[in-house]
Amino acid sequence: MKSTTCAIEVGEDEEAQQERPTESWYTREDDLLVHHKFFWFLYTIAGNAGLMLSIGYWLVIYDGSTIDITNITKHGINALMMLFETVISSVPVRMYHTTYAIAFSALYIIFTVVYWAAGGTDRLGRPYVYKALDWSNINTTITIILPFFLLIVTPLLQLVFYYTYKLRVWLVTKYDPEPIGCRVA
């Protein structure tokens, strides 16, 4: 199977270009600039968090009430836009980046515990951010919801992004075998 590799050369100066290997294009993640790596990190977290929020809302939190534009915008379009971004961008997706999404989710969970312990409430005065993260009912939250979302759903969401990325690479390779600035290996 063919695979497409492209180098990111944004911000390179002439000296850096002269130090390249004899191949005109190559790919190594270590050669990415710091801000590219940071963008990649945030992209992975945003994609997973957006999809997690949408799925979690519609499966766990949504109570069957009226669906309005706010629900659709906050809990639907966000996930669709992240998937669309994965299709049209050139950002690669790696399965081992699941660790970033799990770490972010764990930090968010710690935030909700601190928020609850400090007496924080939602806009209606209830002592939780989301009912599924109600720490006053800690048994259900700890034993069912957290392990399920952290250890099962998060890797599955990364898998969705990964296969969306693989589809994009396959389409590019099939319909444009030598894209500008790339070589097909």
Secondary structure, DSSP 8 states (H G I E B T S, - for coil): ---EEE---TT--HHHHHTS-SSS----GGGS-HHHHHHHHHHHHHHHHHHHHHHHIIIII--S----HHHHIIIIIHHHHHHHHHHHS-----GGGHHHHHHHHHHHHHHHHHHHHTT---TTS-SSSSGGG-GGGHHHIIIIIHHIIIIIIHHHHHHHHHHHHHHHHHHHHHH-SS-TTEEE-
